[in-house]
C-alpha cells in the first residue's frame, strides 16, 4: 500500500499526474462518497475506481456488461502488480472456484463481474459477509431505457444501494444526454452522489464526413493513406455488409476479419484476440464489436453506414485514440442510409419510442450534414459548448465550397408549400424531379406548378439542400408526423425574393488523405525508427506472456520513449505508463533497445539501478 493516491498513480500505474477531475473523484470515493461520472472514452475512467479500491479495506467490485473486455482489463492490472480477477460465464468450474477462493481469502484488490452474476442471490450472500471497498458500475448508460444500449440485467443493480448502504458506489459512462443522466441517477439511487461531468470532447480525434459514392473505393483510399501498422474498426449496419466488406478487404491484401453476432463465440474470440495482438489491421463489425474492445491504439474508426443516433456514433468513434495519440473518424454518408435507418425504427418499438429514435436519427443526420465545425455540433448535442471552432475536423481544415443556392432553395420551399406542408423530404424531392409514380398521380401532385422544376438537380443534391434548409431553420420537420416538412417564418423573405442564400456543396473525398506525422499526445514529433523497434520488442514480449501488446506498454508510452529516449531506470520511470512493476519486468530490455538505437553500450550509462 502506498501512502496516498498520487503515489499509487505514479508507482503502480506510472502516470505523473491526475487529469481533471480524477483526483477529486478518487478522494471522494476513498472518503466513502458516491459518485456519478461522465467522462469521454480514453479519459481515464478506470483509474477513478481502481486507485480508491487500493486505498480502502476490502475488494473493489467492478460491474461490466462486457465479458470479452474483462480479461484484457484484468491482464493490464496484473501487469502493474495489482491483484485482480474476473468472474463471469466464460470461466470453467475449476477457474471459477479458484476466483471465489481468492475472493474469500482476501487475495484480491479488484474483481470484475457481470451484472447477472453479481445480482444472483448466492453471490450477494457471499458479499454480505465480506469487506467491500466499493462498487463500480461501468457503462452505466445500460441501466437507462433512454440510453442507446439499454440492458435489462442492469436494472437490478439499483438494489445495491439498499443492500450495501455503507459501501461507496460509482457509476461511469462516456455517453449520456440529460434525460439519460437523470434516469441513471434515479435507477441506481445516486441522488446524493457527487456528479462529475468531465466533458465530451476528444480533441485528438479528427472527424470527417464524405458523401458516399463508391464506398469500398473510398474506404480503401482512406486505408492506403494510413499505413499497414495502423489498426482500426469499420462499422457496417448488417452482417451481410460486414462479410462482404471484410472479404473484399482480404482480397485486396488487407489483414481484415468480420465480427458480428452470427459468428460462434469461438470465432468472435479469435477475431478479438488477433486484433488485440496487432495481427489484424482492420475488423469489420456490426455495432456489437466496439464495446468489447479495450485496445488503446485503435488509430481509426470508419462508419460504412450511418449510425442511428449520435450517442452510438460518439461511443463507436470513441474507440479510436484512447491512448491520446492522433486518430481519425470517417463517416461515409449516403441519403439511402437515412431511409434504411428510418425503416428499422418504424418497424420496432411503440409510438413514443419511435418518436425518440426518429429525433435522435435526425440529430445524427444533422451532424453529417453540418456545414460548420463538426465538433461543435457533436458537443452541442450533449449540451456542451466549444468556445471556438476545433481546427481538427474536415470542415475546419478545408471549409466546404459555398455556392449561391437561392433559386434551388426557393424551388424547394415552394414545393413544400404546394404539397400542403403534409409530406416528407422523399416525396418533395420526387415532385421536384418530376417522378412518375402512382402516389404522385393519385394525389394530383403531377399537376402542381413545382412538379418537375428540379429535374436537372440529382436527388442527393436536393437532399443536401433540404437538410441545410432544415438546419438553417427555413424548414422544420415534424418528427411526430413522419418528418413532415413545414415552412417557418424565416422562409418568407427568401420566398418573396427579398434575400439570397448561400449553401455548401457536399464533398465526396476525405480531407485527411495525407498521412499525419507521428506525434506524442502532446503533439511533439518522435523518432519513428526507434518507435518501430520498440513496437517489435513489445510484440515479442507480449507474445511470450500471452497478452495483448498494450498490456506491456501502450503506444503513447512507446511514443514518449521514442521522443525522450531515456537511458537509465530513473529516466524510464518518468515515462507515462511505466510503474515500478513494469520497470522491474521490462525495463532492462526496453533500455537496451534505446541504447542500441543511440549507439551506446550499457557500461557507458551511469546512474543505473541494479
ABEGO torsion letter per residue (X at the ends): XBABAAAAAAAAAGBABBBOAAAAAAAAAAAGBBBBBBBBBGAGAAAAAAAAAAABBEBBBBBBABAAAAAAAAAAAAAAGBBBBBBBAABBAAAAAAAAAAAAAGABABBBBBAAAAABAAAAAAAAABBBABBBBBGAAAABAABABBBAAAAAAAAAAAABAABBBBBBBABBBAAAAAAAAAAAGAAABBBBBAEABBAABBBBBBBBABAAAAAAAAAAAAEAABBBBBBBABAAAAAAAAAAAAAAGBBBBBBBAABBAAAAAAAAAAAAAGABABBBBBAAAAAABBBAABABBBBABBBABAAAAAAAAAABGAAGBBBBBBBBBBAAAAAAAAAAAAABEBAAAAAAAAAAAAAAAAAAABABBAAAAAAAAAGBBBABBAGABAAAABBBBBBBAAAAAAAAAAAAAAAGGABBAAAAAAAAAGBBBAAAAAAGAAABAABGAAAABBAAAAAAAAAAAAAAGABBBBAABGGBBBBBAAAAAAAAGABBBBBBBBBABBAAABBBBBBBAAGBBBBAAAAAAAAAAAAAAAAAAGBBAAAABBAAAAAAAAAAGBABAAAAAABBGBBAAAAAAAAAAAAAAAAAAAGBBAAABBGBBX
